[in-house]
Amino acid sequence: MKGAVIDASVAVKWFIPEIHSQTAVKLLAGKKPLYAPDLIYAEVGNTLWKKWKRGELKPVEVLAVLDDFKRFPLISIPCASLSEASWAIAEKTGITFYDALYAALAFLENCSVITADQKLRRSLEDNPFGIQVIWIEDI
């Protein structure tokens, strides 16, 4: 594998101890590049916001994670450069445009998407684009 596209469900696990966190952290020790559309920063921020709203995180903790996340070894690709490929994938598969951004990046970089999101995994399992989706525990 040339590298891997990481979705927000995996990236959050780098900071918040939850199921599959240990496996997610192992990705950081690898030598292969990790990619994500720049949407990942908004999605991670939104996940942290939800955890704050539920009382699981304090504002200072959210800000610390957001600051740390900017320094992680992630090759961030602008969504604008993925929009046409994302639309083609969303149109053919029925997945959301947001999720199609991750799939399009994997397609264009010829690598897999690693996810801890069962819905994304199921929606891409048999896609016509040949995009490989790897469940977090299967890496």
Residue pairs with C-beta under 8 A, 6 or more apart in sequence:
1 32
1 111
1 112
2 32
2 33
2 109
2 110
2 111
3 32
3 33
3 34
3 35
3 75
3 109
3 111
4 27
4 32
4 33
4 34
4 35
4 106
4 111
4 112
4 113
4 114
4 134
5 34
5 35
5 36
5 102
5 105
5 106
5 109
5 111
5 112
5 113
5 114
6 27
6 34
6 35
6 36
6 40
6 74
6 114
7 36
7 40
7 43
7 99
7 102
7 113
7 114
7 115
7 116
7 117
7 120
8 36
8 40
8 43
8 44
8 47
9 115
9 116
9 117
9 120
9 136
10 20
10 24
10 27
10 114
10 115
10 116
10 136
11 24
11 36
11 40
11 44
11 69
11 72
11 74
12 18
12 44
12 47
12 48
13 20
13 21
13 23
13 24
13 25
13 116
13 136
14 21
14 24
14 25
14 28
14 69
14 72
15 65
15 68
15 69
16 51
16 57
16 65
20 116
20 136
20 137
23 136
23 137
23 139
24 116
24 136
26 139
27 34
27 114
27 139
28 34
28 72
28 73
33 75
34 73
34 74
34 75
35 74
35 75
35 76
35 77
35 105
35 106
35 109
35 111
36 74
36 75
36 76
36 77
36 102
36 105
37 76
37 77
37 78
37 79
37 82
37 101
37 102
37 104
37 105
38 76
38 77
38 78
38 79
39 79
39 98
39 101
40 74
40 76
41 69
41 70
41 76
43 98
44 65
44 66
44 69
45 66
48 57
48 62
48 65
48 66
49 62
51 57
51 62
52 58
52 59
52 62
57 65
77 105
79 86
79 101
82 101
82 104
82 105
82 108
85 104
85 107
85 108
86 97
86 100
86 101
86 103
86 104
87 97
87 100
88 104
89 95
89 100
89 103
89 104
89 107
89 127
89 129
89 131
90 96
90 97
90 99
90 100
92 127
92 128
92 129
93 100
93 103
93 123
93 124
93 127
93 128
93 129
94 123
95 103
95 120
95 123
95 124
99 120
99 123
99 124
102 113
102 115
102 120
103 113
103 124
103 127
103 129
103 131
106 112
106 113
106 131
106 132
107 129
107 130
107 131
112 131
112 132
112 133
112 134
113 120
113 124
113 131
113 132
113 133
113 134
114 134
114 136
114 139
115 121
115 133
115 134
115 135
115 136
116 135
116 136
120 133
121 133
121 135
124 131
124 133
125 133
